Amino acid sequence: MAREHAIDLTRVQGTGREGRVSKQDVLRKSRGTKVFAHPLVGRLTLDYDMLTLSEDDQQLVVYTAPAGSPDQASLELLATIAIST
């Protein structure tokens, strides 16, 4: 599973028996929540999923905001700004 998500197990703190890296530890590295401090819209809290695209360690990170949330409104504002510049 770690190879599938291109996760370096030496950088994962194991929570399993005797400190072993578990499936849940790997999944936590491939998805989660990240907080950004954007200069125009302020604080953004976004969920992310990391997808491995090929055997060349290419990864696509997809960030999303919950529908109807202030974070979604901030992303829409940023999209509008990007289009107008």
C-alpha positions in Angstrom: 0.0 0.0 0.0 2.8 2.4 0.8 4.3 1.8 -2.6 1.0 2.4 -4.3 0.8 5.8 -2.6 4.6 6.5 -3.0 5.0 7.0 0.7 8.4 6.6 2.2 7.9 4.4 5.2 11.0 5.7 6.9 9.2 9.0 7.3 6.0 7.5 8.8 5.7 7.1 12.6 4.2 3.7 13.2 1.3 3.4 15.7 1.1 -0.4 15.4 2.4 -3.0 17.8 6.1 -2.3 18.7 5.9 0.9 16.6 5.2 -0.9 13.3 3.6 1.1 10.5 0.0 0.1 10.0 -2.4 0.5 7.1 -4.0 3.3 8.9 -0.7 5.1 9.3 -0.2 4.9 5.5 -3.7 6.1 4.8 -3.2 9.1 7.1 -0.3 10.1 4.9 -2.3 9.8 1.7 -5.3 11.9 2.8 -6.1 14.4 5.4 -6.7 18.1 6.1 -4.3 21.0 5.5 -4.6 24.6 6.6 -3.3 27.4 4.3 -2.8 31.1 5.1 -3.6 32.8 1.8 -2.7 36.5 1.4 -6.0 37.4 -0.3 -8.7 35.2 1.4 -7.0 34.4 4.7 -7.2 31.0 6.3 -8.4 28.0 4.2 -8.9 24.6 5.6 -9.0 22.0 2.8 -9.2 18.2 2.6 -6.7 16.5 0.4 -6.3 13.1 -1.3 -2.9 12.1 -2.8 -3.1 9.9 -5.8 -0.2 8.1 -7.4 -0.4 8.4 -11.2 2.4 6.1 -12.4 5.4 4.0 -11.4 7.5 7.2 -11.8 6.5 8.5 -8.4 4.3 11.1 -9.9 1.5 12.2 -7.6 -1.6 14.3 -7.9 -2.8 16.0 -4.8 -6.5 17.0 -5.0 -7.7 19.7 -2.5 -11.4 20.1 -1.8 -13.6 22.2 0.5 -17.0 21.0 1.9 -19.9 22.2 -0.2 -21.5 25.4 1.1 -18.6 26.1 3.5 -16.7 29.4 3.9 -13.7 27.6 2.5 -15.6 26.7 -0.7 -16.6 30.4 -1.0 -12.9 31.4 -0.6 -11.9 29.0 -3.4 -14.6 30.3 -5.7 -13.3 33.9 -5.0 -9.8 32.8 -5.8 -11.0 31.2 -9.1 -12.7 34.5 -10.0 -9.5 36.5 -9.3 -7.5 34.0 -11.4 -9.8 34.4 -14.3 -9.8 38.2 -14.2 -6.0 38.5 -14.1 
